[in-house]
C-alpha cells in the first residue's frame, strides 16, 4: 500500500509508490524551523496531486533546491532539485503522513548544519 500524505487543507497531496530507504531528520536551519522529516525519492516513484499554482516555491542560498508550501494553508509539503545534479529527486515531508504509517521506517539524523554527514553508524 503506498504512503500518502497531504497538507492541512488537502490542496497538495502526494503518494509514494514504494517505501523510502529511510527518513531524514536534518538539523539545518531550514529543516529545523520547518519541523520536517524528509523522504528522498526518485521522481518516477511518486505521484504529486496538485497544480503548480497550488504551491509557493522558496529558494535560499545557492538556490539548488526549491521548498514548496501550500498556497492556502502554508504547510511545507516537499522540495525538489533545481539543478541538473538533483533534478531527478523529489523530497517529501513525511510529517504530513499519518504517524502509524511511517512508524516502521528508519529515521536517520543528518547534520546539515555543520558536517553535512549522517550522524548514525551507517
Number of C-alpha atoms within 10 A of each C-alpha: 9 12 17 18 22 23 21 15 12 14 16 26 19 23 18 21 15 12 16 17 12 15 22 23 20 23 18 15 10 14 17 14 9 12 14 21 20 24 22 19 20 15 15 11 14 19 13 17 14 14 9 10 9 15 22 15 18 13 13 10 6 6 12 15 19 17 20 22 20 24 15 15 14 14 19 25 25 25 21 21 17 15 11 8 9 13 14 14 16 22 21 27 25 22 18 20 18 13 10 7 14 16 9 9 12 11 17 18 15 19 16 17 14 9 9 12 12 15 12 9 5 5
